[in-house]
């Protein structure tokens, strides 16, 4: 499994608190870009960190996240 994906999975609650409703681009286990557009987040991350492959992820809004947790609880 991709390390950035695993990092997102283990930090999802923090991401929802900070970036709900936005897209984040994650590279090497850190958020490098936040944007309302996934395409723009990806483009900016690629420009900022050439040669790196960002993982772009839509961060759910808090109410959507809470609803998802009722169906898919997070396990450590």
Secondary structure, 3 states (H helix, E strand, C coil): CCHHHHHHHHHHHHHHHHHCCCEEEEECCEEEEEECCHHHHHHHHHHHCCCCCCEEEECCCHHHHHHHHHHCCCCC
